[in-house]
Amino acid sequence: MSAYIAPSQIAQRQLDYFAGKSLIVAGELEDLFPIELTKHCESVTVFTTNYSYYRQLEPCEQLSTVFGSEFDKETKADMILLYWPKAKAEAEFLLTMLLCKLGVDTEVVIVGENRSGIKSVEKMFKPFGSIGKFDSARRCSFYWGKCTQQPAYFSINDWFKEYTVNYKNQQLVIRSLPGVFSHGQFDVGSQLLLDSLPALHGKVLDFGCGAGVIGCVMKSINPDIELEMCDINALAVESSIATLAANDLTGKVFASDVYSNTSKDYQFIISNPPFHSGLETSYDATEFLLAHAPRYQIEEGQLFIVANSFLKYPPIISDAFGHCETINKTNKFAIYHAKK
């Protein structure tokens, strides 16, 4: 069995396209195929918004690896390899950003699973040039095209979607970039979590902050807390920073691969934890978060999370804290609480 995900396997069938190219790889990538590409390309740069993936590739000397919400490095790249992300708007964001940087005559290869909506790429690419499908296998597609029209100016500020949420007489503006977990409204799980919280004090971590809804509500209701917010996704970090600024709130926002960059002295760890990795469902990060939470809290530190009721989180929390309390529940969600 190949160590590569299916989109990489279809790209591997077409290595001639990459021969001698200066390549930028971006999108929903999670394997080590870029290292193989260094054997065929003039150079390979990986741009990723995923901090965990960045940490995995960063030690690889054959590659240049860039993490962030925007690719801002000088480059002589003449080809883009885009792994089609789950959100179509994120694909358009990445394509526009990179093509504005690289310009006319840039070759573009796009790979992705058919169920991800990759077929919409032909219409999306029309403002830049033409693109067509050249291979399909393992329920994936391989597209190749060329940029023939100079893209318009790119500004990340143009890509924020904005909406308001109301909670306990607080009206907050939420700003969200493409691909960031955000419903465009107050989601039920987050509201149930906030309804279940006590008055907060001390240092509070909003883990998996997304667009910053939970963190900003907590800070507006408890203005004296020392708020920290983290996410694995650079676009989420940028969104939370923008959401804090839009509401004149203060807090520290940073990228972290679970606890890789966090402090160890939290009074509260609070989360509506993510459970998707690309198109797949993954609970690994949340299970690690729960199992190791006491190590990152002060004495009598507390954990509050919201989760789908069917998930088997209580035993993990009980193993870590010695107990787990269900303090609120609906047909779909449960709020779990533990105290160190």
N, C-alpha and C positions, 0 to 999 in steps of 0.2 A: 504494500500500500504506500502511495506517495506521501511524503511529509508535507506536501504543499496543499493548500486549499484549492478547490476546483477552479476558480478564476485564474490562479497561478498556473495550474496544469494546462489550461488552454493557451495561456501566453507562452508556456514552455514549448508547445508544439510549433510556435511561430518565431523562434529565436532569430531568424534571418532579418526580421523587421528591425531588430535592435542593434544589429552589427555596426560597430563604430560610432554609435550615437552618444551624445551627451544627454543623459536621461534624467528627468525628474519623475519620481514615483509618488503618487498621492492617493488618498481615498481610503476605502474600507479594507485595509491590508493588515494581515496578522500572522504572516509566516516569514521565512528567511529567503524567499525567492530573490529579493534584490541582491543578495550576495552572489547568487549564481549569475545574475545579469552583469556583474562587474567583470566577468570573464569574456563578455561579448561586447560590452559598451566601452566607449572612450572614458566615460565617467558616469557614476550613478549617485544622485542625491535623493534621499527620501524625505519628503515633507509630510509630517503626520500631526494630527490634532489629538492623538491618543498618547497620553503620557507613559502608560505602561509599555506600549510598543516602542516608544522613543527610548526608554530605559533598556529595552531588550537589544536594540540595534546600535545604540550609542557607542558601545565599546568596539564595534566592528571597524577596523581601520580602513578597510577597502571602500567604505561608504562615507558620504557626508550625510549626516542626519540632522534635520531641522524640525523642532517642535514649536508650535505656536498657533495662533488663530489666523495668521497671515504670513505668507512667504515673503520675507523682506530682505533676502540675501542677494548679493550680486551673483549672476549666473550666466554661463554661456550655453545653457541647455538648448537643444534643438528638437527635443521630443518629450512628450508627456505620456506617461502610462498611468491612467486613472482607473482605480478599482471603484466601480460604481457603488456609492453608499446607499444606505437604507432609505434616506430621504432624498427625493428628487431635487428639492430646493438646495440641498447641500452639494449635489453634483454640479448644479448650475453655478453655485457660489465658487466652488473650487476651479471649475473650468474657466470662468470669467476672470478670476484673480490671476491664474497662471498664464492664460493667454494674453492678458494685458501686460504681464511682465515680459513674456517671451516674444510676442508679436507675430507678424506675418511670416509664413513659411515654416512655422512650427508644425511638426507632425504630431498626431495625437492617436494613441491607442487606448481604447476603453474596453475593459473586461468586466464581467459581472454575471451573477446568476439571473436567469430569465425571470424568476419570480420576484426579483428586486425592482422590476420596472425599467430595465435597461433599454427596452425597445423604444422608449421615448427619446433616446439620445439623438436620433436622426432629426427630429423636429427641433430639439434644443440646440443642436449644433449649427442650424441654418444661418444664424447671424455671423458665424465665424468662417463658414466654408461648407464643404461637403464631407460626409462620412458615410461609410457603408460597412455591412457585416461581411467578414472574410472567413470566419470559421465559427463552428458551433460544436460543442461536445459537453458531456456531463452536465446537461441542462444549463450551460453557460454560453455566452456569446463573446466573440472577439470582433471589435470594430476598429477600422483604421480610417483616418481622415487627415486633412491638412487645413491649417488656418490660412485663408486667402484674403480675409477682411480684417483690417486693424481694429481690434476691439476698442470700445469707448473707455474712458477713464474709469478706473476701479477705485471705489472708496468703501471700506468696510462699513462705515456709518450708514450707507444706503441700504444695507442688507438687514438691518434690525427690524423686526416686527414689534409693534408696541400694543399693549392692552392694559386695562386696569382691573384690579381685583379689590373687592370690598370685604373687610373683615373687622368686626367689632368697632364700627365707626371709623375705621382706618381705610382710606382709599389710597392704593399704591399703584404706581406705574411699573409695569413689568416689560423689560426689553429683552428680546430673544433673537439670537442668530439662527440661521438654518441648521437643522439637525439636532437642536438642543431640546431636551424633554420639556415640553410646554404645550398645554392644550389650548392656549389662547383664552383660557378662563381658569377659574379656581378649581382644580381637580378634587374629587371627593375624598381621596385618600389623604391628601395634604391637609384638607380642612378638618378631617376627623383627628388627625395627629395634633394640629394646633388646638383644637377644642379640648384635647386631653392633657395639655401641658399645664403644670403649675406655674406660679410666678418664678421667673428665672433670675439667676444671679451668677456672678463669676464669669469664668471663661466657657463659652458655648461653641461647640463645633456643629455646623450644618454639613453633614457628609453627603456627597452626591448632590451638590447644591443646584444643578441645572441652571435655570434662568434666575434663581435667587428668590423665589417666592417665599419659601419657608423662613429663610434667614432674615429677609427684610421685614416680614410680619413680626418675627420674634424681637427684632431690634426696635421696631416702632412701638411695640407694647412694653418692652423692657429696655428702655434707653440706656440703662447703666451697665448692661452686660458687655463683656469683651467678646465680640462676635468674630468667629473665624468660619470661613466657608471654603470647601474644597471640592474638586471634581477631577476626574481623569481626563476630561475633554476640554481642550483649550478654548473651544467655542462657547462652552458652558461657563468657563472662568471669565471670559470676556463679557458674556451676557450678564453674569452676576455683578461684575464691576459696574457695568452700565446701569443696572437696575438700582444698585445702591446709590449711584450718583444722581439718578433721576428722582430719587426720593430724599435727597440730602441726608443720607444715612452713612455711617462709617462702619467699616469692617475690613478685615484682612481676607483677601480671596487669592487662592493659589491652587496650582495643580498638584495632585498627589495620587500615587498608586496605592490605594487604601491608606496605610499609615506612613508611607515612605517619607513624607515631608511635613507631617503634623507635629504638634507639640505633644507633651506627655502629662499635661496638668489640667485636663478639662474637668470642669464641674458637671457639665452635661454634654453628652453626645446624642444628637438628634438627627433622624434620617428617614426620608422616604426613599429607600435604597433602590438603585437601578437593578434590573435583572435581564438586560439585553446586552449582548456583545455582537454588534452587527445585526444580521438577521436571526441569529441564534439566541436561545434563552440560556442565560448563565447566572448561577447563583454563587459562584466562587468568591467574588469580591465581598458580597454581603456576608457570607458565612465566615470569612476571615475577619471582617469588621466586628462581628458579634463575638467570635471566639476569643479575640484579643483585646476587646474594649477595656477591660479593667486595667491593663498595663498602661493605658494612656489617660487614666483618670486619677484625680486626687482622691484622698480618703473620702468615702461617702459620695463619690461621683455617681451620676445616674445616666441610664440609657433609656431612650424612648425611640421606638421605631414603629412605622406603619407597614403592614405587609398584607398581601392576599391571604385570606384565612386558611387556605389549603396548604400553605408553605410550612415546612417542618422546622421553623426557627426556634420555638420554645425550648426544645432539648439542648440546642447549641448555647442559648442564653443561660439556661440553668447550669450547664457544665462550666460556663465561664464565671458566673456570679454566685452560684449556689442556689438560685431560685429564679423564677420568671413569673411575672404577674400579667394577666390580660386585663387591662383597665378600661377598654372600650371595644365594642364589636358591632359590626353590621353584617348583613348577609355576605358581603364581599371582603371587607377589610377587618383586621384586628390591630389593636394598639398594644404593644408589649413594652413592659417596663421592668427594669432591674436596678438595684442599688448596690454599690460596692460595699 
